[in-house]
Amino acid sequence: MTVISRFLRRPTASKTSVVWTLAIVSLGLFMTTLDNLVVTTALPSIRHSLGASIQSLEWTVNAYTLTFAVLLLTGAALGDRFGRRRMFAIGLSTFTAASAAAALSASTDALIAARAVQGFGAAIVLPLTLTLLSEAVPAARRGMALGIWGGVSGLGVAIGPLVGGAVVSGISWHWIFWINVPVGLVLVPLALTRLTESRGPAPNLDLRGLALVGPGLLGLTYGAIRGQALGWTSATILASFAIGIAFLIAFVAWELRAPAPMLPMRFFRSRAFAATNGLSLAMYFGVFGAIFLLAQFFQTTQGYSPLQAGLRTLPWTAMPMIVAPIAGTLSDRIGARPLMVAGLALQAIAIAWLGAIITPDIAYGSLIAPFVLAGAGMALVFAPSANAVLASVRPVEAGQASGATNAIRELGGVIGVAVLASVFSANGSYASPHAF
């Protein structure tokens, strides 16, 4: 019996409802994760077409990442207050409209603005995919569903550079955004008619919490993204981190006494919630930073094109698509802890293996085994960690927990890339393969 067929044997809802929910949230998730990296291979074409500067090109990537990471908690809170199905559809509509605007952009400023709005739409969609899916599936089968969710998320990240490279080579850079439009136009009415509406426990929006957490996350994320370019000890970066930390301290202080907090601090008194999110932060920090450097290694040191580099990282980045559904099924049976421990151990072994063998002229075949181990390790953490977080809170609090988890993961990835890029800058260079 396949993973999907076992998943459909659920006691409280029709198979049709489960299939529709899984299909709709998976496509929405795929769109938002794909756009994290799809633009990277199109940057040379965008520079030539729009006459963009290097700094402007950087912001076509950063504008999406910033708004996405900063507003994930806000997106979850809006879904809890105004309805998760409704806000999911609004997020999809926003993302789709911004994709069309990006495709039509005649200047880099217009493209950067459209990418920022895309990030806002994605920040609403992503946390609600997890909440809507957990609402549709009973706890006994949630790990299996989250395994599929994790596989789709991994697939979007994995093939983003490949899709970007293929579309740019075959058509033009505009089509990396146009491809979202027909999918969004189909998904929005399906979401409104096929998904079940639900809300969180808070009767009102935590406006003060929203006003504090946004600048807090913005300060940390902006500092991490721009630290390498401006200098980690520059006044701008130090001020950004200081402002971010100050706002987040104020956010925590407010949430401890708020009558209806957007993120109840008691969540962190749960060992499962706190430990799982801490491990997720560390994993995303290491994995995203390592993959970023590997992509540069393949292009700069070994002379491959962006598309070829993306293909060579697939044994790592595509493994979650295969292993995550299996890991989710196992987490229903044996719990999340042993799978997460095994996943982190595989990650550590794989990265240590790579560090021991990698040289400028290493044969690609020597990298496949550690890449596969690293990808399997990622998958063993993806789905079980999401399941552990949701199991540690009440069902009505799934939206708040989902928003927190996704924000922590995204922040870990952003900081990981920034820190490892800084370490590379201090100890290596692009001057020659051996200098890298």
C-alpha positions as CSV (number, residue, x, y, z in Angstrom):
1,M,0.0,0.0,0.0
2,T,1.4,3.4,-1.0
3,V,2.0,6.4,1.3
4,I,-0.8,8.3,-0.4
5,S,-3.4,5.4,-0.2
6,R,-2.7,5.0,3.5
7,F,-3.0,8.7,4.0
8,L,-6.5,8.6,2.4
9,R,-7.7,6.0,4.9
10,R,-8.8,8.6,7.5
11,P,-11.7,8.4,9.9
12,T,-13.3,11.8,10.0
13,A,-13.4,13.4,6.6
14,S,-14.1,12.3,3.0
15,K,-11.3,11.2,0.8
16,T,-12.3,13.8,-1.7
17,S,-11.9,16.6,0.9
18,V,-8.4,15.4,1.9
19,V,-7.3,15.1,-1.7
20,W,-8.5,18.6,-2.6
21,T,-6.9,20.1,0.6
22,L,-3.6,18.3,-0.1
23,A,-3.5,19.3,-3.8
24,I,-4.4,23.0,-3.2
25,V,-2.1,23.7,-0.3
26,S,0.8,21.7,-2.0
27,L,0.5,23.8,-5.2
28,G,0.4,27.0,-3.1
29,L,3.4,25.9,-1.1
30,F,5.3,24.9,-4.3
31,M,4.7,28.4,-5.9
32,T,6.0,30.3,-2.9
33,T,9.1,28.0,-2.3
34,L,10.0,28.0,-6.0
35,D,10.2,31.8,-6.0
36,N,12.7,31.8,-3.3
37,L,15.5,30.9,-5.7
38,V,14.0,30.9,-9.2
39,V,15.2,34.4,-10.0
40,T,18.9,33.6,-9.2
41,T,19.7,32.0,-12.6
42,A,17.8,34.9,-14.4
43,L,19.9,37.7,-12.9
44,P,22.3,38.1,-15.9
45,S,19.4,38.3,-18.3
46,I,17.6,40.8,-16.1
47,R,20.8,42.9,-15.8
48,H,21.1,43.0,-19.6
49,S,17.4,43.7,-20.2
50,L,16.8,46.4,-17.6
51,G,20.3,47.8,-17.4
52,A,20.4,46.9,-13.7
53,S,23.3,47.6,-11.3
54,I,24.8,44.8,-9.2
55,Q,23.1,46.3,-6.1
56,S,19.7,46.4,-7.8
57,L,20.1,42.8,-8.9
58,E,20.8,41.8,-5.3
59,W,17.6,43.5,-4.2
60,T,15.5,41.6,-6.7
61,V,16.4,38.6,-4.5
62,N,16.5,40.3,-1.1
63,A,13.1,42.1,-1.5
64,Y,11.3,38.8,-1.6
65,T,13.4,37.2,1.2
66,L,13.0,40.2,3.5
67,T,9.2,40.6,3.3
68,F,8.7,36.8,3.3
69,A,10.7,36.2,6.5
70,V,9.5,39.3,8.3
71,L,5.8,38.8,7.7
72,L,5.4,35.1,8.3
73,L,4.1,35.6,11.8
74,T,1.8,38.4,10.6
75,G,0.4,36.1,7.8
76,A,-0.4,33.4,10.4
77,A,-2.1,35.9,12.7
78,L,-4.2,37.3,9.8
79,G,-5.4,33.8,9.0
80,D,-6.3,33.1,12.6
81,R,-8.3,36.3,12.9
82,F,-10.1,36.7,9.5
83,G,-10.3,33.0,8.4
84,R,-7.5,30.8,7.1
85,R,-9.2,29.8,3.9
86,R,-10.1,33.5,3.1
87,M,-6.5,34.7,3.9
88,F,-5.0,31.8,2.0
89,A,-7.0,32.9,-1.1
90,I,-6.0,36.6,-0.5
91,G,-2.4,35.6,-0.2
92,L,-2.5,33.6,-3.4
93,S,-4.3,36.5,-5.2
94,T,-1.6,38.9,-4.0
95,F,1.2,36.6,-5.0
96,T,-0.3,36.0,-8.5
97,A,-0.9,39.8,-9.1
98,A,2.6,40.6,-8.0
99,S,4.0,37.9,-10.3
100,A,2.2,39.5,-13.3
101,A,3.6,42.9,-12.2
102,A,7.1,41.5,-12.0
103,A,6.8,40.0,-15.5
104,L,5.7,43.4,-16.8
105,S,8.4,45.4,-15.0
106,A,10.2,47.9,-17.2
107,S,12.7,49.0,-14.6
108,T,14.6,47.4,-11.7
109,D,12.7,49.6,-9.2
110,A,9.4,48.2,-10.5
111,L,10.7,44.7,-10.3
112,I,12.0,45.1,-6.8
113,A,8.6,46.5,-5.6
114,A,6.8,43.6,-7.3
115,R,9.1,41.1,-5.6
116,A,8.5,42.7,-2.2
117,V,4.7,42.3,-2.8
118,Q,5.3,38.7,-3.9
119,G,7.0,38.1,-0.6
120,F,4.1,39.6,1.3
121,G,1.7,37.2,-0.5
122,A,4.0,34.2,0.2
123,A,4.2,35.1,3.9
124,I,0.4,34.7,4.1
125,V,0.3,31.5,2.0
126,L,3.1,29.5,3.5
127,P,2.1,29.3,7.2
128,L,-1.5,28.7,6.3
129,T,-0.6,25.7,4.1
130,L,0.6,24.0,7.2
131,T,-2.4,25.1,9.3
132,L,-5.0,24.1,6.7
133,L,-3.4,20.7,6.2
134,S,-3.3,20.0,9.9
135,E,-6.9,21.0,10.2
136,A,-8.0,18.6,7.5
137,V,-6.1,15.6,8.8
138,P,-6.5,13.9,12.2
139,A,-3.5,13.7,14.5
140,A,-3.0,10.0,13.9
141,R,-2.2,10.6,10.2
142,R,-0.7,14.1,10.5
143,G,2.9,13.0,10.1
144,M,2.2,11.4,6.8
145,A,0.5,14.5,5.5
146,L,3.3,16.7,6.7
147,G,5.8,14.4,5.0
148,I,4.1,15.1,1.7
149,W,4.1,18.8,2.7
150,G,7.9,18.7,3.4
151,G,8.5,16.9,0.2
152,V,6.7,19.5,-1.9
153,S,8.6,22.3,0.0
154,G,11.9,20.6,-0.7
155,L,11.0,20.2,-4.4
156,G,10.2,23.9,-4.8
157,V,13.6,24.9,-3.3
158,A,15.4,22.2,-5.2
159,I,14.2,23.0,-8.7
160,G,13.9,26.8,-8.4
161,P,17.3,27.4,-10.0
162,L,16.7,24.7,-12.6
163,V,13.3,26.2,-13.6
164,G,14.8,29.6,-13.8
165,G,17.7,28.5,-16.0
166,A,15.5,26.5,-18.3
167,V,12.9,29.2,-18.7
168,V,15.5,32.0,-19.3
169,S,17.3,29.8,-21.8
170,G,14.2,28.7,-23.7
171,I,12.0,31.9,-23.6
172,S,12.9,35.0,-21.5
173,W,13.3,36.0,-17.9
174,H,9.8,37.5,-17.8
175,W,8.3,33.9,-17.9
176,I,9.8,32.9,-14.6
177,F,7.0,35.2,-13.2
178,W,4.3,34.6,-15.8
179,I,4.3,30.8,-15.0
180,N,2.8,31.6,-11.6
181,V,-0.2,33.5,-13.1
182,P,-2.3,30.6,-14.6
183,V,-1.6,28.5,-11.6
184,G,-2.8,31.2,-9.2
185,L,-5.9,31.9,-11.3
186,V,-6.9,28.3,-11.0
187,L,-6.0,27.9,-7.3
188,V,-7.8,30.9,-5.9
189,P,-11.4,29.8,-6.8
190,L,-10.5,26.2,-5.9
191,A,-9.3,27.4,-2.4
192,L,-12.5,29.4,-1.9
193,T,-14.8,26.5,-2.9
194,R,-12.9,23.3,-1.7
195,L,-11.1,24.3,1.5
196,T,-12.8,24.4,4.9
197,E,-12.8,27.7,6.7
198,S,-11.3,27.8,10.2
199,R,-10.1,30.5,12.7
200,G,-7.7,30.7,15.6
201,P,-8.6,31.2,19.3
202,A,-8.0,35.0,19.5
203,P,-11.1,37.1,18.8
204,N,-9.1,40.2,17.8
205,L,-5.8,41.0,16.1
206,D,-2.8,41.6,18.4
207,L,-2.1,44.9,16.9
208,R,0.7,45.9,19.3
209,G,2.3,42.5,18.8
210,L,2.2,43.0,15.0
211,A,3.7,46.5,15.3
212,L,6.6,45.1,17.4
213,V,7.5,41.8,15.7
214,G,7.6,43.3,12.2
215,P,10.4,45.8,12.9
216,G,12.2,43.3,15.1
217,L,12.4,40.6,12.4
218,L,13.2,43.3,9.8
219,G,16.1,44.6,11.8
220,L,17.7,41.1,12.2
221,T,17.0,40.0,8.6
222,Y,18.2,43.2,7.0
223,G,21.3,43.2,9.1
224,A,22.0,39.6,8.1
225,I,21.4,40.2,4.4
226,R,23.4,43.4,4.1
227,G,26.1,42.7,6.7
228,Q,28.6,41.3,4.2
229,A,28.1,44.2,1.7
230,L,28.2,47.0,4.2
231,G,30.5,45.5,6.8
232,W,29.4,43.7,10.0
233,T,30.8,46.5,12.2
234,S,29.3,49.4,10.1
235,A,27.0,51.8,11.8
236,T,24.1,50.8,9.6
237,I,24.4,47.1,10.4
238,L,25.0,47.5,14.1
239,A,22.0,49.8,14.3
240,S,19.9,47.4,12.3
241,F,20.7,44.5,14.7
242,A,20.2,46.8,17.8
243,I,16.8,48.0,16.6
244,G,15.8,44.4,15.7
245,I,16.8,43.0,19.1
246,A,15.1,45.9,21.0
247,F,11.8,45.5,19.2
248,L,11.9,41.7,19.7
249,I,12.6,42.1,23.4
250,A,9.6,44.5,23.6
251,F,7.5,42.0,21.6
252,V,8.3,39.2,24.1
253,A,7.5,41.5,27.0
254,W,4.2,42.5,25.5
255,E,3.3,38.9,24.5
256,L,3.8,37.8,28.1
257,R,1.0,40.0,29.3
258,A,-1.2,40.5,26.2
259,P,-4.8,39.4,26.7
260,A,-4.8,37.7,23.3
261,P,-1.2,37.3,22.2
262,M,-0.3,36.5,18.5
263,L,2.4,34.2,19.8
264,P,1.8,32.8,23.3
265,M,5.1,32.7,25.1
266,R,3.9,29.6,27.0
267,F,4.6,27.7,23.8
268,F,8.3,27.9,24.6
269,R,7.8,26.3,28.0
270,S,7.0,23.1,26.1
271,R,10.3,21.3,25.6
272,A,9.1,19.8,22.3
273,F,8.2,23.2,20.9
274,A,11.4,25.0,22.1
275,A,13.8,22.2,21.2
276,T,12.3,21.5,17.8
277,N,12.4,25.1,16.8
278,G,15.9,25.5,18.0
279,L,17.0,22.4,16.0
280,S,15.2,23.7,12.9
281,L,16.9,27.1,13.2
282,A,20.3,25.4,13.4
283,M,19.6,23.0,10.5
284,Y,18.4,25.8,8.2
285,F,21.4,27.9,9.2
286,G,23.8,25.1,8.2
287,V,22.0,23.7,5.2
288,F,21.2,26.9,3.3
289,G,24.6,28.3,3.9
290,A,26.3,25.1,2.7
291,I,24.1,24.9,-0.4
292,F,24.8,28.5,-1.2
293,L,28.6,27.9,-1.1
294,L,28.3,24.7,-3.1
295,A,26.5,26.5,-5.9
296,Q,29.3,29.1,-5.9
297,F,31.9,26.3,-5.9
298,F,30.5,24.6,-8.9
299,Q,30.3,27.8,-10.9
300,T,33.4,29.6,-9.8
301,T,35.8,26.8,-9.2
302,Q,34.6,24.1,-11.6
303,G,33.3,26.4,-14.3
304,Y,29.7,25.2,-14.6
305,S,26.8,27.3,-15.7
306,P,24.1,28.1,-13.1
307,L,21.8,25.5,-14.6
308,Q,24.5,22.9,-14.5
309,A,25.4,23.8,-10.9
310,G,21.8,23.4,-9.9
311,L,21.6,20.0,-11.5
312,R,24.7,18.9,-9.6
313,T,23.2,19.8,-6.2
314,L,20.0,17.9,-6.9
315,P,21.1,14.7,-5.1
316,W,21.1,16.9,-2.0
317,T,18.2,19.3,-2.6
318,A,15.8,16.8,-4.2
319,M,16.2,14.0,-1.6
320,P,13.5,15.5,0.7
321,M,10.9,15.0,-2.0
322,I,11.6,11.2,-1.8
323,V,12.4,10.7,1.9
324,A,10.1,13.3,3.6
325,P,6.8,11.4,3.0
326,I,8.4,8.2,4.4
327,A,9.8,10.2,7.4
328,G,6.3,11.6,8.0
329,T,4.8,8.1,8.0
330,L,7.4,6.9,10.4
331,S,6.9,9.8,12.8
332,D,3.3,8.8,13.2
333,R,4.5,5.4,14.4
334,I,7.7,6.0,16.4
335,G,7.6,9.7,17.1
336,A,9.6,12.6,15.9
337,R,12.6,12.5,18.2
338,P,14.5,9.5,16.8
339,L,14.0,10.6,13.2
340,M,15.2,14.2,14.0
341,V,18.3,12.8,15.8
342,A,19.1,10.5,12.9
343,G,18.6,13.4,10.4
344,L,20.9,15.7,12.3
345,A,23.5,13.0,12.6
346,L,23.4,12.3,8.8
347,Q,23.7,16.0,8.2
348,A,26.8,16.3,10.4
349,I,28.4,13.2,8.8
350,A,27.7,14.5,5.3
351,I,29.1,18.0,5.9
352,A,32.2,16.6,7.7
353,W,32.7,14.2,4.8
354,L,32.5,17.0,2.2
355,G,34.9,19.1,4.3
356,A,37.4,16.2,4.3
357,I,37.3,15.4,0.6
358,I,36.4,18.5,-1.4
359,T,39.2,20.0,-3.6
360,P,39.1,22.4,-6.6
361,D,39.4,19.5,-9.0
362,I,37.3,16.8,-7.2
363,A,35.4,14.5,-9.5
364,Y,31.6,15.0,-9.2
365,G,31.0,11.3,-8.6
366,S,32.9,11.6,-5.2
367,L,30.3,14.1,-4.0
368,I,27.1,12.1,-4.7
369,A,27.2,9.9,-1.6
370,P,27.6,12.8,0.9
371,F,25.0,14.8,-1.0
372,V,22.5,12.0,-0.8
373,L,23.2,11.6,3.0
374,A,22.8,15.3,3.6
375,G,19.5,15.3,1.6
376,A,18.2,12.4,3.5
377,G,19.1,14.1,6.8
378,M,17.2,17.2,5.8
379,A,14.1,15.1,5.0
380,L,14.3,13.3,8.4
381,V,14.1,16.7,10.1
382,F,11.5,18.4,7.8
383,A,8.3,16.6,8.4
384,P,8.9,15.2,12.0
385,S,9.8,18.7,13.2
386,A,6.6,20.2,11.9
387,N,4.6,17.3,13.4
388,A,6.3,17.7,16.8
389,V,5.6,21.4,16.8
390,L,1.9,21.0,16.0
391,A,1.6,18.2,18.5
392,S,2.9,20.4,21.3
393,V,0.0,22.9,21.0
394,R,-3.7,22.8,21.0
395,P,-5.3,22.2,17.5
396,V,-6.8,25.8,17.5
397,E,-3.3,27.2,18.1
398,A,-1.9,25.5,15.0
399,G,-1.8,28.8,13.1
400,Q,0.3,30.6,15.7
401,A,2.7,27.6,16.0
402,S,3.0,27.4,12.2
403,G,3.8,31.0,11.9
404,A,6.5,30.9,14.5
405,T,8.1,27.7,13.1
406,N,8.2,29.0,9.6
407,A,9.6,32.4,10.7
408,I,12.3,30.7,12.7
409,R,13.2,28.4,9.8
410,E,13.4,31.3,7.3
411,L,15.4,33.4,9.7
412,G,17.9,30.5,10.2
413,G,18.3,30.2,6.4
414,V,18.9,33.9,5.9
415,I,21.4,34.2,8.7
416,G,23.2,31.0,7.6
417,V,23.8,32.3,4.1
418,A,25.0,35.6,5.4
419,V,27.3,34.2,8.1
420,L,28.9,31.5,5.8
421,A,29.3,34.1,3.0
422,S,31.1,36.3,5.5
423,V,33.4,33.4,6.6
424,F,34.1,32.6,3.0
425,S,35.0,36.3,2.3
426,A,37.4,36.3,5.2
427,N,39.2,33.1,4.3
428,G,38.7,32.7,0.5
429,S,38.1,34.6,-2.7
430,Y,36.9,34.2,-6.3
431,A,40.3,35.1,-7.7
432,S,41.2,31.5,-8.6
433,P,39.8,28.0,-8.0
434,H,42.4,27.3,-5.3
435,A,41.7,30.6,-3.6
436,F,38.0,29.6,-3.4
